[in-house]
Amino acid sequence: MDKYVAYKKLGICREVFEFCEGIEGELSERYRAIDEMAEINQMKVLDAFRKEQVQEACLMGTSGYGYNDLGRDTLEKVYADIFHAEDALVRPQITCGTHALALALMSNLRPGDKMLSVSGRPYDTLEEVIGIRKSQGSLAEYGISYDEAELKEDGGFDHEAIRNKLTPDTKLIAIQRSKGYSDRRTFSVEQIGECISFIRSINDNNIIIMVDNCYGEFVEDIEPTDVGADMSVGSLIKNPGGGLAPIGGYIAGKAECIENAARRLTSPGLGREVGATLGMMRDFYQGLFLAPTVTAAALKGAIFAADIYERLGFEVLPDSKEDRYDIIQSVTFHDADALTSFCRGIQAASPVDSHVTPEPWDMPGYDSKVIMAAGCFISGSSIELSADGPLREPYSVYFQGGLTYPHAKFGIMNSLQYLVNDGAVDRNKLR
């Protein structure tokens, strides 16, 4: 059967198909390198499973208090092994990445302490956690102050700004690996390690360094805890959940930091001893096992998207030739209607709710309307094919995910088809 016939049935015109096929044919070497990284990370994950003797009993889960949950306790050892950390907290009670970050911050900071972000302004949803935007229960309400060191014009860490912002009351330094809704580049683990080394060289006074690792797990063969981070924090409905984890978050790092987080998550005196897993452990383990190859599929989709939209004259970040340090690809349209068309194309390419038309709305934790395409098996799972963006200048969309590469590929093709149909891309540019 002619491959185009399968795409034609899904609404892809001949011009879009041939344009995208031609670009894909030039990406074989990039894809080969991604597959090799996935293989390295797959062996790392398998080694941790074997070392901790994961067994069928680990997949069962518990109810009630969750005392003596073998699967939960073993999974946390597996995460600690993978991240080369002293300990890890991996729980379904951690509801999302923002919650995991808030937990790491609130459990390791005390009234009178200061938090310093050295990667500029954190992601939108942390603004209310910190108190940058006034919110009930924020760090600011508990007497925890905040400051930030802006990045240099080239997007790198500004060592002099960091030096000037460090004060005796600085207790925790936050680094955001991924770019969020900004136009900077994502940091590599090596760059994060260099920044950590600089901070330690001028002030090693028990400062805790926390890295927001969302969207970055398994993209490289090392993680922030390999280069000196005290805590690496993320969400299980992103890379490490492999598309199977239905909820959850993790914190991996220094034992004291993890114990503080466990006591904040449950209560003092109980800590990590409670927290039932309610039948989710099979998905947590199997998702983690699949995570390296699922992340690889998402990376291939991101590179495919960058090449296509760069050829069409749009601003893309990263560009088509840059090394990748997370799964996110941004495309800037400078036009709200084009942003909306892109997201509607992604939604229509989804296996779930493909008939739904996404509309901008006031999402919790954001200061402007956001349009989100996420026809996912797990609601809001951004390791699955998804795209979102704030309805504000410069009208950039942030595309990520794809449990399989063919699905990520079709999603990008369909986004282009919607832009062509809506007149945002001239069909003649595809010839």
Buried (B, 14 or more C-beta within 10 A) or exposed (E): EEEBEEBEEEBBBEBBBEBBBEBBEEBEEBBEEBEEBBEEBBEBBEEBBEEBEBEEEBBEBBEEEBEEBBBBBBBBBBBBBBBBBBBBBBBBBBBBBBBBBBBBBBBBBEEEBBBBBBBBBBBBBBBBBBBBBEBEEBBBEBEBBBEBBEBEEEBBBBBEBBEEBBEEEBBBBBBBBBBBBBEBBBBBBEBBBBBBEBBEEEBEEEBBBBBBBBBBBBBBBBBBBBBBBBBBBBBBBBBBBBBBBBBBBBBBBBEBBBBBBBBBBBEEEEBBBBBBBBBBBBBBBBBBBBBBBBBBBBBBBBBBBBBBBBBBEBBBBBEBEEEBBBBBBBBBBEEBEBBBBBBBBBBBBBEBBEEBEBEBEEBEBBBEBBBBBBBBEBEBBBBBBBBBBBBBEEBBBBBBBBBBBEBBBBBBBBBBBBBBBBEBBEEEEBE
